[in-house]
Amino acid sequence: MKQDQIEAEIIAARERLARNLSELEYALSSEGLKNRGKEIAKNFFTHPDGEYRIERIIGAAIGTLLSLKIIRKIF
């Protein structure tokens, strides 16, 4: 390998590392975590075609209400 090729590979590797670190920094930031949580919730409560999954919405609502009722009885 020629020195020019080695230097080009090192530069390319640094650029990939910088991109990966930037993506990781965003993924671990509060904004990144918030966006990921929103996406997970959206995927859980909707079908791929965008239609709502009523059974999951109702289940989550009932679960929340029951949890609140139990917590109120405990405290």
Secondary structure, 3 states (H helix, E strand, C coil): CCHHHHHHHHHHHHHHHHHHHHHHHHHHCHHHHHHHHHHHHHHHHECCCCCECHHHHHHHHHHHHHHHHHHHHHC
